[in-house]
Amino acid sequence: MKNWILFGATAIIVFLLAMLAYSIMDRRAEARFAYQPKVEIEGIEPRDSIWGLNYPRQYQSYLRTRDTSFHSLYNTSGFRDVLGEQPELVILWAGYAFSKDYNQPRGHAHAITDLHNTLRTGAPMKAGDGPMPSTCWSCKSTDVPRLMNEMGVTEYYSKKLSDFGPEVVNPIGCADCHNPETMKLAITRPALAEAFEAMGKDINLASHQEMRSLACAQCHVEYYFDKSRPGKEHAQYLTFPWKDGMDAESVEAYYDAIDFADWVHPLSKARMLKAQHPDYELFTLGVHAKRGVSCADCHMPYRTEGGQKFTDHHIGSPLSNVENSCFVCHREKVSDLMADVYERQRKIKEGSSQLQKLIAMAHIEAAKAWELGATENQMQDILLGIRHAQWRWDYSVASHGAAFHAPLETSRLITSATAKIQDARLQLARLLASMGHNQPVEMPDFSNKAALQAYIGLDMEKERSEKARFLDEVVPQWLKEGREREAKKEVKVIGSK
């Protein structure tokens, strides 16, 4: 009886080992087949669908950036009207395009569509029309490095956004981050390499792990348009203000030293700064960066499919993919991990929400001081306090992941900004009192987006009407011309004669 049991166990073990060997051989064969290149990718190929012929798994996962169904406590991959949820932002950005329209960003696949749709870019009806420079396309499309290569970087920056409408039709994709010959990560936007050079660093010495963050840092950063560089007239050169450091105070000092302002606030008359999205800068100040974790480790975790390990190009919130993103390092319940993230976000959101209302009130109180006859000398320090307070607030919230990436630094910025705006408002109260105004300044309804837009003089019905005409008449023609141009491009199949 024992012999039969031993025979049966041996047979089962042999069978299982044979199945394992077959599976390994099958997976290896599949791997060789899966990564057989089918087409040659030459030069800067902006079409992801062509790259996808050689790298189908990465391409198929990238297509999922179209998905808009993800929602967390404060963020989403779909549409969310931030001005509608936080109307006081209309006052903070009065005189700047963000007061018209500010929505949470969607996935990379929507980059071109969202730039067309936003009210911030106006409604250019022909080439060379509209207020926005071509620099605004810089982080939205794989067509940008192609255009820079064809015409030169400075020449590219010297054009209007509307000049490249028919040229820019492919959203963020493969050619933005990869060398087509080696598939190594590459820097395709000169602004990042130039920022490293300004800091005395050589980006070519970056390790592969560092590149898994630097590829993202080409766009997820603070920047401004430098109009003072020698070269083509009217060029608005994309520049990262990192020369003296990447923290908020160093960038603030950089802007102060060159007397730079994104706009002058029409109420307070303060020379204002608009933080863009300093994701990389704040990420470097958090615990994950200090432990050697890259952006891609969490936002593009590895996946296994058909025996193949590859980087998931469904770039999005790690909270939508906790098992692959977080559990590589952390061992806890999903509910506990999510609760920890939300606790950090909730506490920081509480501080930033109170702060932005204080800043909005300061702008209106400053307007009252001007109305009563305040002098520039009397207002100088007050306006600088408003500028610095709003800058630090904006630096902490414009990066949507700041509350998680660097919660301590983000909390510090909010505390610093709160102190500065309280001091500015105290100075304003004293100034108003000296001019005979000893009562609270009348405030508008901070809960009503439309009322606040009217309060600062925006005609939103006209803005929406002009944008609708642009979307109906201009954008379809741009896309038609772009697709027709691309259809004429030949794709060389490997092995064909």
C-alpha positions in Angstrom: 0.0 0.0 0.0 2.8 2.4 0.9 4.5 1.7 -2.5 1.3 2.7 -4.3 1.1 5.9 -2.2 4.7 6.7 -3.0 4.1 5.9 -6.7 1.1 8.2 -6.8 2.8 11.1 -5.0 5.8 10.7 -7.3 3.6 10.8 -10.4 1.8 13.9 -9.1 5.1 15.7 -8.4 6.5 14.8 -11.9 3.2 16.0 -13.5 3.4 19.3 -11.6 7.1 19.8 -12.5 6.3 19.1 -16.1 3.5 21.7 -16.1 5.8 24.2 -14.5 8.5 23.6 -17.1 6.0 23.9 -19.9 4.6 27.1 -18.4 8.2 28.6 -18.2 9.0 27.6 -21.7 5.6 28.9 -22.9 6.2 32.2 -21.2 9.7 32.6 -22.6 8.4 31.9 -26.1 5.6 34.4 -25.5 8.2 37.0 -24.3 10.3 36.5 -27.5 7.2 36.9 -29.6 5.7 39.8 -27.6 8.7 42.0 -28.0 9.5 41.3 -31.6 9.5 44.9 -33.1 7.1 45.2 -36.0 7.9 48.7 -37.3 10.9 51.0 -37.3 10.5 54.1 -35.2 12.6 56.7 -36.7 13.3 60.2 -35.4 10.6 61.8 -33.3 7.5 59.8 -33.9 4.6 61.6 -32.1 2.0 59.0 -32.8 1.5 56.6 -29.8 -0.4 54.1 -32.0 2.9 53.5 -34.0 4.9 52.9 -30.8 2.1 50.6 -29.7 2.7 48.2 -32.6 6.1 47.4 -30.9 5.0 47.8 -27.3 1.4 46.7 -27.2 1.1 46.2 -23.4 2.5 49.6 -22.5 0.3 51.2 -25.2 -2.9 49.5 -24.1 -2.2 50.4 -20.5 -1.6 54.0 -21.6 -5.0 54.2 -23.3 -6.5 53.7 -19.9 -5.5 57.3 -19.0 -8.7 58.1 -20.9 -10.6 56.7 -17.9 -12.3 59.4 -15.9 -14.1 57.3 -13.3 -11.6 57.4 -10.4 -12.5 59.5 -7.4 -10.7 59.9 -4.1 -11.5 62.1 -1.1 -10.3 65.3 -2.9 -9.1 64.3 -6.3 -10.5 62.6 -9.4 -9.4 61.6 -12.9 -12.6 63.3 -14.3 -14.1 66.7 -14.5 -14.3 68.7 -11.3 -14.9 72.5 -11.2 -12.5 73.8 -8.6 -13.8 77.4 -8.8 -17.3 76.1 -8.2 -16.2 74.2 -5.1 -13.9 77.0 -3.8 -15.4 80.3 -5.2 -13.0 82.6 -3.2 -10.3 81.5 -5.7 -11.9 83.8 -8.2 -10.8 86.8 -6.0 -7.3 85.4 -5.6 -6.8 85.1 -9.3 -8.8 88.2 -10.4 -7.2 89.7 -13.5 -5.6 86.3 -14.4 -7.1 83.6 -16.6 -7.5 81.2 -13.8 -10.4 83.3 -12.5 -12.4 82.2 -15.6 -11.8 78.5 -15.4 -10.0 76.0 -13.2 -10.7 72.3 -13.3 -8.9 69.3 -11.9 -6.6 67.8 -14.5 -7.6 64.6 -16.3 -5.4 61.9 -17.7 -2.6 62.5 -20.2 -4.8 61.3 -23.1 -7.0 64.3 -22.6 -4.2 66.9 -22.7 -5.0 68.4 -26.1 -8.7 68.3 -25.7 -8.6 70.0 -22.3 -6.3 72.8 -23.6 -8.8 73.4 -26.4 -11.7 73.4 -24.0 -10.5 75.6 -21.2 -11.6 79.2 -21.1 -8.0 80.2 -20.0 -6.7 79.9 -23.5 -9.2 82.2 -25.0 -10.8 81.7 -28.5 -8.3 82.3 -31.3 -10.1 82.2 -34.6 -7.0 82.2 -36.9 -3.3 81.7 -36.8 -1.4 84.3 -34.8 -4.6 85.2 -33.0 -5.3 85.1 -29.2 -3.2 86.1 -26.2 -1.5 82.8 -25.5 2.0 81.9 -26.7 3.0 78.6 -28.3 4.9 77.9 -25.1 1.6 76.8 -23.6 1.7 73.7 -25.8 5.1 72.7 -24.4 3.9 70.0 -22.0 0.8 68.9 -23.8 1.9 67.0 -26.8 4.5 64.7 -28.4 4.3 67.1 -31.4 6.3 69.7 -29.4 9.7 68.0 -29.4 9.1 67.4 -33.2 8.4 71.0 -33.8 11.4 72.1 -31.6 13.6 69.8 -33.6 12.3 71.0 -37.0 12.4 74.8 -36.4 14.6 75.4 -33.4 13.7 75.9 -29.7 13.7 79.8 -29.6 11.8 80.0 -32.9 9.2 77.6 -31.5 8.8 79.8 -28.3 8.3 82.9 -30.5 5.0 81.8 -32.0 1.4 82.0 -30.8 -0.5 79.0 -29.5 -2.9 79.3 -32.5 0.0 79.1 -35.0 0.5 75.4 -34.1 -3.2 74.4 -33.8 -3.1 72.0 -36.8 0.4 70.8 -35.9 -0.3 69.8 -32.3 -2.8 66.9 -32.4 -1.1 64.1 -30.4 -1.4 64.2 -26.6 1.3 63.4 -24.1 2.8 60.1 -24.9 5.8 57.8 -25.7 8.0 60.3 -27.6 7.9 62.7 -24.6 9.9 60.3 -22.4 11.7 57.7 -24.5 14.5 57.5 -27.0 13.0 55.6 -29.9 16.3 53.7 -30.7 17.2 52.5 -27.2 13.8 53.0 -25.4 15.8 54.5 -22.6 14.2 57.4 -20.7 15.1 60.7 -22.3 14.7 64.4 -21.7 12.9 66.0 -24.6 12.2 69.4 -23.1 15.3 71.7 -23.0 14.0 73.7 -20.0 14.8 70.8 -17.6 18.3 70.4 -18.8 18.8 74.1 -18.8 17.6 74.3 -15.2 20.1 71.7 -14.2 22.9 73.6 -15.9 21.8 76.8 -14.0 22.2 74.9 -10.8 25.7 73.6 -11.8 24.5 70.1 -12.4 24.7 67.8 -15.4 21.5 66.0 -16.1 23.3 63.5 -18.3 24.8 62.0 -15.1 21.4 61.1 -13.7 20.9 57.4 -12.8 18.1 55.3 -14.3 16.1 55.5 -11.0 16.5 59.3 -11.0 15.4 59.4 -14.6 12.2 57.7 -13.5 11.3 61.0 -11.8 13.1 63.4 -14.1 11.1 62.3 -17.1 8.0 63.6 -15.1 9.9 66.7 -14.0 10.0 67.9 -17.6 6.4 69.1 -17.0 5.3 68.6 -13.4 7.2 71.6 -12.1 7.0 75.4 -11.5 8.0 77.5 -14.5 7.7 80.9 -16.0 8.0 82.4 -19.5 11.2 84.4 -19.8 10.8 87.3 -22.3 14.2 88.8 -21.7 16.5 86.2 -23.3 18.5 87.3 -26.3 17.4 85.8 -29.6 14.1 85.8 -31.5 12.0 88.8 -30.7 8.8 88.2 -28.7 10.0 84.7 -27.7 8.5 83.5 -24.4 11.1 81.0 -23.3 10.0 78.3 -20.9 12.3 78.5 -17.8 12.4 76.8 -14.5 13.4 79.2 -11.6 15.7 76.7 -9.9 19.0 78.6 -10.0 19.1 79.2 -6.3 17.0 76.3 -5.1 13.7 74.5 -5.6 11.9 75.3 -2.3 9.2 77.9 -2.3 11.3 80.6 -0.6 14.3 80.2 -3.0 12.0 80.4 -6.0 10.2 83.4 -4.4 13.5 85.2 -3.9 14.5 84.4 -7.6 11.3 86.1 -8.8 11.7 89.0 -6.5 15.3 89.6 -7.6 14.3 89.9 -11.3 11.1 91.8 -10.4 8.9 89.2 -12.1 5.2 89.1 -11.9 2.7 86.9 -13.8 0.1 89.7 -13.5 -1.0 92.7 -11.5 -4.0 92.1 -9.3 -6.8 94.6 -10.3 -8.2 94.9 -6.8 -5.1 95.0 -4.6 -2.7 96.1 -7.3 -0.2 93.6 -6.0 2.4 92.2 -8.4 1.3 88.5 -8.2 2.9 85.2 -8.8 1.0 82.1 -10.0 2.5 78.8 -9.0 2.0 76.2 -11.8 2.3 72.7 -10.5 5.5 72.2 -8.4 5.0 68.5 -8.0 8.6 67.5 -8.5 10.0 70.2 -6.2 7.8 69.3 -3.3 8.2 65.6 -4.0 12.0 65.9 -3.5 11.3 67.3 0.0 9.2 64.3 1.1 10.1 61.0 2.8 9.6 58.9 -0.3 12.1 60.8 -2.4 14.6 60.7 0.5 14.2 56.9 0.5 15.0 56.6 -3.2 11.5 56.1 -4.4 10.8 57.6 -7.9 7.6 59.0 -9.4 7.2 56.0 -11.6 7.4 53.5 -8.6 4.1 54.8 -7.4 2.3 56.3 -10.4 3.5 53.7 -13.0 4.0 50.5 -11.0 5.2 47.3 -12.6 2.6 44.8 -13.8 2.7 41.2 -14.9 0.6 40.0 -17.9 1.0 36.8 -19.8 4.3 36.2 -18.0 5.6 39.6 -18.9 6.7 42.2 -16.4 6.3 45.7 -17.7 5.7 49.3 -16.5 2.0 50.2 -16.3 1.5 53.3 -18.4 -1.9 54.0 -16.9 -0.4 57.0 -15.2 -2.6 58.1 -12.3 -3.2 58.2 -8.6 -1.6 55.4 -6.6 -4.9 55.2 -4.7 -6.5 53.7 -7.7 -4.0 50.8 -7.7 -2.9 50.4 -4.1 -2.0 46.8 -4.4 0.6 47.4 -7.1 1.7 50.9 -6.0 1.9 50.8 -2.3 2.1 47.2 -1.2 5.5 46.8 -2.8 6.8 48.5 0.4 3.9 48.7 2.8 2.2 45.9 4.6 -1.2 47.0 6.0 -4.9 46.9 5.1 -6.0 49.0 2.2 -8.5 50.7 4.4 -5.8 51.7 6.9 -3.4 53.0 4.2 -6.2 55.0 2.6 -7.3 56.4 5.9 -3.7 57.6 6.6 -3.5 59.4 3.2 -6.9 61.0 3.7 -6.0 62.2 7.3 -2.9 64.0 5.9 -4.9 65.6 3.1 -7.8 66.5 5.3 -5.6 68.3 7.9 -3.7 70.3 5.2 -6.9 71.1 3.3 -8.4 72.6 6.5 -5.5 75.0 6.8 -5.3 75.9 3.1 -9.0 76.5 2.9 -9.0 79.0 5.8 -5.8 80.7 4.3 -7.2 81.3 0.9 -10.2 83.1 2.3 -7.9 85.3 4.4 -6.0 86.2 1.2 -9.2 87.0 -0.7 -10.2 89.3 2.1 -6.8 91.0 2.0 -7.1 91.8 -1.7 -10.5 93.4 -1.1 -9.3 95.4 1.9 -6.3 96.6 -0.1 -8.7 97.8 -2.8 -10.6 99.8 -0.1 -7.3 101.4 1.0 -6.6 102.5 -2.6 -10.1 103.8 -2.9 -9.6 106.0 0.2 -6.4 107.5 -1.1 -3.6 105.3 0.1 -0.2 106.0 -1.4 2.2 103.6 -3.0 4.7 104.1 -0.2 2.0 103.2 2.4 1.0 100.1 0.4 4.4 98.8 -0.5 5.0 96.4 2.4 1.4 95.3 2.5 1.4 94.3 -1.2 4.6 92.4 -0.8 3.1 90.5 2.1 0.0 89.6 0.0 2.3 88.6 -2.9 4.4 86.3 -0.7 1.4 84.9 1.2 -0.5 83.9 -1.9 2.7 82.6 -3.5 3.3 80.2 -0.6 -0.3 79.2 -0.5 -0.4 78.5 -4.2 2.9 76.6 -4.1 1.3 74.3 -1.5 -1.9 73.6 -3.4 -1.0 73.9 -7.1 0.7 70.5 -6.6 -2.3 68.3 -6.2 -0.2 65.6 -4.4 1.6 67.9 -2.0 -0.3 66.9 1.0 1.0 63.3 0.5 4.3 63.9 -1.2 5.6 66.3 1.5 3.0 66.9 4.2 5.5 68.5 6.6 6.8 71.0 4.0 3.3 71.7 2.8 2.1 72.4 6.4 5.1 74.7 6.9 4.2 76.7 3.8 0.6 77.1 4.9 1.7 78.2 8.4 4.2 80.7 6.9 1.6 82.1 4.4 -1.0 82.4 7.2 1.4 84.5 9.3 2.3 86.7 6.4 -1.3 87.4 5.3 -2.4 88.1 8.9 0.4 90.6 9.2 -0.6 92.2 5.9 -4.2 92.5 7.1 -3.2 94.0 10.4 -1.2 96.6 8.5 -4.2 97.2 6.3 -6.5 97.6 9.3 -4.2 100.2 10.8 -3.9 102.1 7.5 -7.7 102.1 7.0 -8.2 103.3 10.5 -5.7 106.1 9.9 -7.9 107.2 7.0 -11.1 107.2 9.0 -12.4 103.7 8.1 -12.9 102.0 11.5 -15.2 99.2 10.5 -14.9 95.8 8.6 -14.6 96.2 4.9 -17.7 95.0 3.1 -17.1 91.6 1.5 -18.9 89.9 -1.5 -20.6 86.5 -1.2 -17.6 84.1 -1.1 -19.9 81.1 -1.7 -21.1 82.1 -5.2 -18.6 81.6 -8.2 -20.8 83.5 -10.7 -21.3 86.4 -8.4 -17.6 86.7 -7.7 -16.8 86.6 -11.4 -19.2 89.4 -12.0 -17.7 91.3 -9.0 -14.3 91.3 -10.6 -15.7 92.4 -14.0 -15.8 89.2 -16.0 -18.5 88.7 -18.7 -18.7 84.9 -18.5 -21.5 84.6 -20.9 -19.4 86.3 -23.6 -16.4 84.1 -22.6 -18.4 80.9 -23.0 -20.0 82.0 -26.2 -16.6 82.8 -27.9 -15.2 79.6 -26.7 -18.1 77.6 -28.1 -17.6 79.2 -31.5 -13.9 78.4 -31.4 -14.7 74.7 -30.5 -17.3 74.5 -33.3 -15.4 76.3 -36.1 -11.7 76.2 -35.5 -10.8 73.1 -33.6 -12.4 70.5 -36.0 -10.4 72.1 -38.8 -7.1 72.0 -36.8 -7.7 68.3 -36.1 -8.7 67.5 -39.7 -5.5 69.1 -41.0 -3.3 67.3 -38.5 -4.8 63.9 -39.2 -4.5 64.4 -42.9 -0.8 65.3 -42.5 -0.2 62.2 -40.4 -2.0 59.9 -42.8 0.7 60.8 -45.4 3.5 59.6 -43.2 4.9 56.2 -44.1 5.5 53.5 -41.5 8.3 51.1 -42.3 7.5 47.5 -41.4 10.5 45.5 -40.3 11.5 42.8 -42.7 9.6 44.4 -45.6 11.3 45.3 -48.9 
